[in-house]
Amino acid sequence: MSILNSGVVGSEGGVVLDDEEYKGQCRITRERCEKYDAITCGVYGGMVHATFSNQEDSFDLLERMKADLKRFIDADIEDFDDELAFFEKFVDIYR
């Protein structure tokens, strides 16, 4: 993943700690908010999702989410139903 912005205010109003893009197809951002961390991710043209975590666990959560997004992008899935199934499962796992 390539690193984008850090240290700026993110979409959830927190300070961006991590902001990475993978193969120009997905992006994931972790923000430090006052009482929690927010992780927002998206697959361009397909899904946007945000989840929230305590500050102690957010880095591990970010890494798990990044790994799942990378596997999805690398699988190069072309079937819409298979993409939708991934998105639904991803959102269910990372509520």
C-alpha positions as CSV (number, residue, x, y, z in Angstrom):
1,M,0.0,0.0,0.0
2,S,1.2,3.5,-0.7
3,I,1.1,6.1,2.0
4,L,-1.0,9.2,1.3
5,N,-2.0,11.9,3.9
6,S,-1.1,11.8,7.6
7,G,-1.4,14.4,10.3
8,V,-4.4,16.1,8.7
9,V,-8.1,16.1,9.8
10,G,-9.9,13.1,8.4
11,S,-13.5,12.4,7.4
12,E,-14.5,11.4,10.9
13,G,-13.0,14.6,12.4
14,G,-9.9,13.0,13.9
15,V,-6.2,13.3,13.1
16,V,-5.1,11.0,10.3
17,L,-2.6,8.4,11.6
18,D,-2.5,6.1,8.5
19,D,-3.8,6.7,5.0
20,E,-2.9,4.2,2.4
21,E,-4.0,3.2,-1.1
22,Y,-3.4,-0.1,-2.8
23,K,-3.0,-0.5,-6.5
24,G,-5.1,2.5,-7.2
25,Q,-8.2,0.4,-6.3
26,C,-8.8,0.8,-2.6
27,R,-8.0,3.1,0.3
28,I,-7.9,2.8,4.1
29,T,-7.5,5.5,6.6
30,R,-7.1,5.4,10.4
31,E,-7.9,8.5,12.5
32,R,-7.4,9.3,16.1
33,C,-10.5,10.9,17.5
34,E,-11.0,12.1,21.1
35,K,-12.4,8.9,22.5
36,Y,-11.8,6.3,19.8
37,D,-10.1,5.6,16.5
38,A,-12.0,5.5,13.3
39,I,-11.1,3.4,10.3
40,T,-12.6,4.3,7.0
41,C,-12.0,2.2,3.9
42,G,-13.3,1.8,0.4
43,V,-13.0,-0.2,-2.8
44,Y,-13.3,2.4,-5.6
45,G,-16.6,2.1,-7.4
46,G,-17.8,-0.6,-5.0
47,M,-17.9,0.0,-1.3
48,V,-17.2,2.5,1.5
49,H,-17.2,1.4,5.1
50,A,-16.3,2.9,8.5
51,T,-15.7,1.2,11.8
52,F,-14.6,2.4,15.2
53,S,-12.2,0.9,17.8
54,N,-10.6,1.7,21.0
55,Q,-7.2,3.3,20.5
56,E,-5.3,0.3,21.9
57,D,-6.6,-2.1,19.3
58,S,-7.1,0.0,16.2
59,F,-3.7,-0.7,14.6
60,D,-4.2,-4.5,14.7
61,L,-7.7,-3.9,13.3
62,L,-6.3,-1.7,10.5
63,E,-3.8,-4.4,9.6
64,R,-6.4,-7.2,9.4
65,M,-8.7,-5.0,7.3
66,K,-5.8,-4.1,5.0
67,A,-4.9,-7.8,4.5
68,D,-8.5,-8.6,3.5
69,L,-8.7,-5.7,1.1
70,K,-5.4,-6.7,-0.5
71,R,-6.6,-10.3,-1.0
72,F,-9.8,-9.1,-2.6
73,I,-8.0,-6.7,-5.0
74,D,-5.3,-9.3,-5.8
75,A,-8.1,-11.9,-6.6
76,D,-9.3,-9.6,-9.4
77,I,-12.9,-10.7,-9.0
78,E,-15.0,-9.8,-12.0
79,D,-18.3,-11.3,-11.1
80,F,-20.7,-8.7,-9.5
81,D,-22.3,-11.2,-7.2
82,D,-18.9,-12.4,-5.9
83,E,-17.9,-8.8,-5.3
84,L,-21.1,-8.1,-3.5
85,A,-20.6,-11.2,-1.3
86,F,-17.1,-10.0,-0.3
87,F,-18.5,-6.5,0.5
88,E,-21.3,-8.0,2.7
89,K,-18.9,-10.4,4.5
90,F,-16.3,-7.6,5.0
91,V,-18.9,-5.2,6.5
92,D,-20.3,-8.0,8.7
93,I,-16.8,-8.8,10.1
94,Y,-15.7,-5.2,10.6
95,R,-18.8,-3.7,12.2
